[in-house]
Amino acid sequence: APVPAKFDEVTVAANSVMGIRLDSTISSETARVEDRVNARLTRDLVVDGRVVFPAQSRLEGVVKEVERGGKFKDRPRLAITFHTLVMGDGTRVALQTDTVFREGESPSGHSNAKVGGSAVVGAIIGAMIGGKKGAILGGSAGAAGGAAAVTAGDHADLVMTAGTTLTLRIIMPVTVLIERDHEG
């Protein structure tokens, strides 16, 4: 008769870290709070020399926060967290991880460049047409045109593409059963 498998309880301590790679692409333009996010472990999580969570185990999580970037100054922001780890045999393990926050670039540099560049071009054209007074009017009109271009343009966007690597910290201990690899 086959010998029944024996298991040991193994606890993954709080503050343990896992390397992961996103399976999903997340964008501040399209993401919504509670959207699903999937990732995979990039390496085994080992406790006391034993593999507890094998590499390629799947992680399931959600978007916790989305802030669309502004056109003039607000930075886009995304926050994600993971709640379940699914091993290769389908075993599901509930876990709690730190929330991962990412913030995009401020659009102010791009906006200032558009407005400033338009003002300079307007001033040059105005000076060619109407001298000093034309330069002043052209500069103002160019700046207004640049501001209109920024307003008509897209918001700043933050994209975390599939394949992005992140480090997650487990914030609560997790106890799992691991098949014994020895008698005892």
PyMOL commands that set and color helices and strands:
alter all, ss='L'
color gray80, all
select helices_A, chain A and resi 108-152
alter helices_A, ss='H'
color red, helices_A
select strands_A, chain A and resi 7-12+17-22+26-27+36-41+45-47+50-53+58-67+77-86+92-94+100-103+159-160+165-169+174-179
alter strands_A, ss='S'
color yellow, strands_A
deselect
rebuild
show_as cartoon
